[in-house]
Amino acid sequence: MSSIADNLKEVRSGIRLAAEDAGRDPDEIILVAVSKVFSRSAVEEALAAGQRVFGENRVQEAEEKYTPPIPGVELHMVGHLQSNKAKTAAGLFDRIHSIDSLKTARRLDRHLAEAGRIMKALVQINLGHEPQKSGIDEEETASFIRALAGLPNLEVDGLMVLPPFFDDPDRARPYFRKLREMRESLNDRDLGGVVLRHLSMGMTADYREAIAEGATMIRIGTAIFGVRPHRV
């Protein structure tokens, strides 16, 4: 069985090759190691291998795992954020990938102000129009971002997508391409001072395709930590 350090080395090599094939600089791409379900010791093992950015899907699990904080870790929330978890999230995470509710964003902004913090965030778009997934509709994106621009402690700087699952990762490429095109189009509009830099897209099965279409953040769990164990 490969170690987490070996897995990270392989993923980084894959990122580099995918970026070079796309004529991109590998340093433009941020690897988010999604530690969902895995232990604090697994995070520490990845940290020892040079990984700095980690992602969690659930606030409660992240709070348990990263309390006390692990020095050197930048923690991202990559799952859906419920409004009743905004206070905890405001003190725990460095970035949210999944803003899709003005109510939650306003609550998060208020708690960030109380904590004296400014947090970077991404807006999640549901390009597949899947009812079981979070995210706003494409048509609402500009007006939603303009509303978020008025929140002084939440700094929106990108978009996130979780496309439908396909056995063939190439079928996800149109969704990644669409998100990149959305970013380009939105950046040509008045968004209240917001500039969209980041695209969070691509996971273990399709990160190479996401990089080819312009991903700046990829969210990798299985390829780093292995197959997720069942929750107890």
N, C-alpha and C positions, 0 to 999 in steps of 0.2 A: 504494500500500500504506500502511495506517495505521501510525503509529508506536506504540510501546509506551505513550507518554504519552497519545496519543489514545485508545488502547484502554482504558487505565485510567480515563480521564475518562468514557468511555461505560459501563463496568462500574459505576463509582460512581453514575452517574445511574440505571442500572437498579436498583441496590440501593436507592437513595433512593425511587424510584417504587414498587418492590415493597413496601418497608416502609410507606410512606404508605398504600398500598392496603390493607394489613393492619392499619392503625391502630397501627403500631409506630414506635419511634424508630430512625432509620437508624444512629445512633451505637451502638446495641446490637449491631450486626453487624460482626464482624471479617472483613475480606477477607484470605484467605491466597492469595498469588500463587504458584501451583505452577510452579516453574522447571525441572522435570524435563526433561532432555535439552538445555535451553537453556544458553547460555554464561554465564560470570561477567559479561561485558560487558552481557548482556541484563538481568541482575539489577541491575547498577549503573545502567542506563538507567531501570529501574522505580523504583529508589531515588531517583534524581534527580527523578522525577515525583511523589515523595511517598509511595510505597509502602514500608512498613516490615516487614510480616510476610510471610515466604516459606515455601514448603513444598517438600520433596523426598521422593521415593519410595524412594530407595536410599541406604544409608549411605555406600557407597564413592563414589558420584558426588557426594554432598553434601560429603564430606571433601575431595575434589579441588577442587571448585568454590569452597568457602568457606574454603579454607586459602591464605593467612592469612585470618582473619575479616574480613568486610566491616563496618566500623563503622556502627552504626545499624540493623543487620538483626536481627530476631527470627526465628529459624529453627525451623520445625516439621517433624517427621517425620510424613508422612501415609500412607506405605506400610507394609507389613508389616515388623515388626522381628524379625529372627532373633536368637536368644540369643547366638550367637557374635559379633554386632555390638554387643552391649550396652555394652561398654567404650568403644568409639569414640563411640557415640550419647550416652553419659553426659557426655562432654566437649564434644560438638558442638552438640546441639540444646537449645532452650529449652522445647520441649513435644513430647510424643509423642501422636499421635491414635489409635494403633492397638494399645493393650495388649489382648492376648487370651490370654496364657499366664502362669501363675503362675511357672513356671520362669524365663522371660525377665524378668518383673517383678522377681523376687528378685535376679537377677543384675544388672539395671540399678540396683536400689536399692543393692546392695553397691558398685558402681563409683561411684555418685553420692556415697556416704558417703566413699569414698576421695578423691574430688575436692572434698569439702566443699561439695556442691551439693544443692539441693532442686529437683526438676523437676515441673512440672504435667503431668498426663496425662489422656487420655480412654480409655474402654473401648470397643472396637469390637464391635458386635453384628451378627451375620449374620442379619438378619431375613428375607432371601430364601432362607435355607437352601441357598445355592449352594456345592457342594463345592469349587469352584475359588477361592472367596474366603475370606479370613481372617475371624475374628470368633467370638465365643462365642454359644451358643444363648440365646435370651431367658430361658428357664427357669433358667439358671445365673447370671444377672446379679447377683442380690442376694448370693448366697453368694460369688461371685467378688470383688465389691467389698468385702465384709467382710474377706476374706483380704488384699486389697490395702491395706486401712486399717491393717494392722499394719506396713506398710513405711514407716519414718519419713522417707525421703528422696524418696518418690514421692507426690505430692499429686493424687489423683484428684478431678476436679471436673466431669466430664461424660461424654457418650456420643457415639459416632460410628457412622454407618451409610453403607454403599455399596450402594444398592438395585440390583436387576436393571436392565439397560439396557432402555429403552423408546424407540421412535421418538416417542411422544407423552409429553412430560414430565409431563402431568397424571396419568399412570398411576403415577408415582413418589410421588405425594402420600400415598397410604395408608401407605407405609413411613415417610415423614417424620412423618406424624401419629402413627403407632405409636411412634416413638422419643420424641416429645414426651410421649405418654401414659405411656410407661415411666418417663421422668424424673419426672413428677408422682407416679406411684405409688410409685416407689422412694424419693423424698424424704419420703414419709409413713411410711417404715419405718426401723428401726434399721439403719444401715449402718456402725456403728462410728465415727461422727463425720464421715463423708463427706457432703458436700452437693453435689449435682449441679446445676451452674449452666449448663454449656454443652452445646449440641447442634451437632456438626460434621456438616453434611449439605448437599448441593447442590453441583453443579459447573456448568460452562459451560452445559450444555443445560437444566438444571432448577433453577438457583439461585433463580429467582423463586418457584417452587412451594415450595422449601424455606423461604424467608423467610416465605411465607404460613403455613407450618405451625410456625414458631417457631425456625428456625435462628439460632444466634448466631455460628457460624463457617461460611463458605462457602469451598470450595477451587476456585479458578479458574485454569486454565492456558491453554487455547486462546484464550479471549476476550481475554486479555492479551498473550500472547507469540506467538500465531499457531499454525498447524498444526505439530505437532511434526515435526522432521526425523527421518529414519531414523537409528538408531544406527550408528556406524561400528564 
